[in-house]
Amino acid sequence: NFSPSDDQSLFNFDLVLKENILTPRSTYRFTLTTVYDTIYLETSSTTISVRTNGPPLPGNALVEPTEGYEIQTEYTFEASSWEDDEGNLPLTYAFGHTEPGNIKVLDQPRSETSFATLLFASGDEANDYIRPVFIRIFDSLDSVHEEGLDIKVFPFGYDPSPSHGTEH
Protein backbone atom coordinates (compact mmCIF):
# COMPACT_ATOMS: atom_id res chain seq x y z
CA ASN A 1 0.00 0.00 0.00
CA PHE A 2 1.02 3.55 -0.54
CA SER A 3 -0.77 6.78 0.16
CA PRO A 4 -1.92 9.18 -2.56
CA SER A 5 0.41 11.82 -1.14
CA ASP A 6 3.38 9.57 -1.93
CA ASP A 7 3.28 10.63 -5.60
CA GLN A 8 7.00 10.08 -6.17
CA SER A 9 6.84 6.36 -5.45
CA LEU A 10 7.46 4.08 -8.38
CA PHE A 11 6.56 0.46 -8.54
CA ASN A 12 8.36 -1.95 -10.81
CA PHE A 13 7.33 -5.52 -11.32
CA ASP A 14 8.02 -8.26 -13.80
CA LEU A 15 5.39 -10.35 -15.49
CA VAL A 16 6.94 -13.82 -15.54
CA LEU A 17 5.41 -16.58 -17.67
CA LYS A 18 6.39 -20.21 -17.99
CA GLU A 19 8.66 -20.96 -20.92
CA ASN A 20 6.90 -21.82 -24.21
CA ILE A 21 3.44 -21.09 -22.77
CA LEU A 22 2.60 -18.49 -25.41
CA THR A 23 1.80 -19.53 -28.96
CA PRO A 24 4.35 -18.38 -31.57
CA ARG A 25 3.28 -15.60 -33.94
CA SER A 26 0.31 -14.61 -31.76
CA THR A 27 -0.77 -11.32 -30.25
CA TYR A 28 -1.57 -11.09 -26.55
CA ARG A 29 -3.06 -8.17 -24.61
CA PHE A 30 -2.02 -7.60 -21.02
CA THR A 31 -3.97 -5.17 -18.87
CA LEU A 32 -2.75 -3.74 -15.58
CA THR A 33 -5.41 -2.22 -13.38
CA THR A 34 -4.71 -0.33 -10.18
CA VAL A 35 -7.23 0.58 -7.52
CA TYR A 36 -6.56 3.58 -5.34
CA ASP A 37 -7.81 2.89 -1.85
CA THR A 38 -9.72 6.09 -1.32
CA ILE A 39 -13.33 6.53 -0.38
CA TYR A 40 -14.09 6.62 -4.11
CA LEU A 41 -12.08 3.46 -5.03
CA GLU A 42 -10.55 5.16 -8.03
CA THR A 43 -9.10 2.89 -10.72
CA SER A 44 -6.66 3.30 -13.51
CA SER A 45 -5.59 0.81 -16.14
CA THR A 46 -3.31 0.45 -19.10
CA THR A 47 -3.10 -2.21 -21.79
CA ILE A 48 -0.15 -3.36 -23.82
CA SER A 49 -0.24 -5.64 -26.86
CA VAL A 50 2.64 -8.04 -27.39
CA ARG A 51 3.29 -10.13 -30.48
CA THR A 52 5.30 -13.30 -29.89
CA ASN A 53 8.18 -14.37 -32.08
CA GLY A 54 8.21 -17.69 -33.89
CA PRO A 55 10.93 -19.87 -35.38
CA PRO A 56 11.94 -19.46 -39.02
CA LEU A 57 9.37 -20.75 -41.48
CA PRO A 58 10.06 -24.04 -43.23
CA GLY A 59 12.16 -24.20 -46.32
CA ASN A 60 14.26 -27.10 -47.54
CA ALA A 61 16.68 -29.18 -45.48
CA LEU A 62 18.65 -31.93 -47.15
CA VAL A 63 21.77 -33.99 -46.94
CA GLU A 64 23.57 -35.70 -49.83
CA PRO A 65 24.42 -38.53 -50.15
CA THR A 66 22.06 -40.41 -47.85
CA GLU A 67 24.46 -43.38 -47.56
CA GLY A 68 28.21 -43.66 -47.30
CA TYR A 69 31.20 -44.81 -45.27
CA GLU A 70 32.66 -43.59 -42.01
CA ILE A 71 35.48 -41.05 -42.20
CA GLN A 72 35.46 -41.40 -45.98
CA THR A 73 32.16 -40.09 -47.35
CA GLU A 74 31.62 -36.34 -47.23
CA TYR A 75 27.99 -35.56 -46.42
CA THR A 76 26.82 -32.18 -47.68
CA PHE A 77 24.05 -30.49 -45.70
CA GLU A 78 22.02 -27.63 -47.13
CA ALA A 79 19.26 -25.41 -45.76
CA SER A 80 17.54 -23.27 -48.37
CA SER A 81 14.45 -21.08 -48.77
CA TRP A 82 13.97 -20.54 -45.01
CA GLU A 83 12.22 -17.29 -44.08
CA ASP A 84 11.35 -15.22 -41.06
CA ASP A 85 8.08 -13.37 -41.57
CA GLU A 86 8.83 -11.08 -38.63
CA GLY A 87 12.06 -9.85 -40.26
CA ASN A 88 14.37 -11.13 -37.50
CA LEU A 89 17.35 -11.50 -39.79
CA PRO A 90 19.93 -12.70 -40.47
CA LEU A 91 19.05 -16.36 -40.21
CA THR A 92 21.86 -18.55 -38.92
CA TYR A 93 22.43 -22.29 -39.16
CA ALA A 94 24.05 -25.08 -37.17
CA PHE A 95 24.63 -28.68 -38.21
CA GLY A 96 25.14 -31.81 -36.16
CA HIS A 97 24.28 -35.38 -35.30
CA THR A 98 22.54 -37.23 -32.50
CA GLU A 99 24.35 -39.82 -30.38
CA PRO A 100 22.57 -42.65 -28.53
CA GLY A 101 20.63 -41.31 -25.57
CA ASN A 102 19.42 -38.35 -27.69
CA ILE A 103 22.66 -36.44 -27.10
CA LYS A 104 22.94 -33.63 -29.66
CA VAL A 105 26.47 -32.96 -30.97
CA LEU A 106 27.20 -29.82 -32.98
CA ASP A 107 29.58 -30.61 -35.83
CA GLN A 108 29.45 -27.12 -37.34
CA PRO A 109 28.60 -24.30 -34.97
CA ARG A 110 26.06 -21.61 -35.68
CA SER A 111 26.89 -19.19 -38.49
CA GLU A 112 25.27 -17.48 -41.46
CA THR A 113 26.55 -20.28 -43.72
CA SER A 114 23.55 -22.38 -44.79
CA PHE A 115 25.54 -25.45 -45.82
CA ALA A 116 28.16 -27.79 -44.37
CA THR A 117 30.29 -30.73 -45.49
CA LEU A 118 30.86 -33.25 -42.71
CA LEU A 119 32.39 -36.67 -42.05
CA PHE A 120 30.93 -39.13 -39.54
CA ALA A 121 31.77 -42.30 -37.66
CA SER A 122 29.58 -45.29 -38.55
CA GLY A 123 26.01 -45.49 -37.39
CA ASP A 124 24.76 -48.10 -34.93
CA GLU A 125 24.78 -51.62 -36.44
CA ALA A 126 21.66 -52.52 -34.40
CA ASN A 127 19.87 -49.61 -36.11
CA ASP A 128 20.91 -50.57 -39.66
CA TYR A 129 23.84 -48.07 -39.47
CA ILE A 130 21.47 -45.11 -39.36
CA ARG A 131 22.99 -41.94 -37.94
CA PRO A 132 20.42 -39.25 -37.10
CA VAL A 133 21.58 -35.78 -38.14
CA PHE A 134 20.01 -32.34 -37.81
CA ILE A 135 20.01 -28.81 -39.14
CA ARG A 136 19.06 -25.96 -36.81
CA ILE A 137 17.78 -22.70 -38.28
CA PHE A 138 17.78 -19.65 -35.96
CA ASP A 139 16.40 -16.15 -36.31
CA SER A 140 18.22 -13.16 -34.82
CA LEU A 141 16.18 -13.46 -31.58
CA ASP A 142 17.34 -17.09 -31.10
CA SER A 143 14.03 -18.68 -32.00
CA VAL A 144 14.97 -22.00 -33.59
CA HIS A 145 13.55 -24.71 -35.83
CA GLU A 146 15.31 -28.08 -35.88
CA GLU A 147 15.00 -30.35 -38.88
CA GLY A 148 15.95 -33.99 -38.29
CA LEU A 149 17.21 -36.28 -41.05
CA ASP A 150 18.60 -39.82 -41.19
CA ILE A 151 21.66 -40.94 -43.09
CA LYS A 152 23.36 -44.33 -43.21
CA VAL A 153 27.02 -44.44 -42.33
CA PHE A 154 28.59 -47.85 -42.85
CA PRO A 155 31.83 -48.97 -41.23
CA PHE A 156 34.93 -48.66 -43.39
CA GLY A 157 35.15 -51.70 -45.69
CA TYR A 158 31.54 -52.81 -45.10
CA ASP A 159 29.65 -54.21 -48.09
CA PRO A 160 26.00 -53.08 -47.92
CA SER A 161 24.93 -55.17 -50.93
CA PRO A 162 22.08 -57.68 -50.36
CA SER A 163 24.50 -60.59 -50.72
CA HIS A 164 26.50 -59.33 -47.72
CA GLY A 165 26.97 -62.13 -45.22
CA THR A 166 26.06 -64.94 -47.61
CA GLU A 167 28.54 -67.49 -48.94
CA HIS A 168 29.02 -68.00 -52.66
PyMOL commands that set and color helices and strands:
alter all, ss='L'
color gray80, all
select helices_A, chain A and resi 125-127
alter helices_A, ss='H'
color red, helices_A
select strands_A, chain A and resi 27-36+42-51+60-64+67-69+75-80+92-99+103-111+115-118+130-138+144-154
alter strands_A, ss='S'
color yellow, strands_A
deselect
rebuild
show_as cartoon
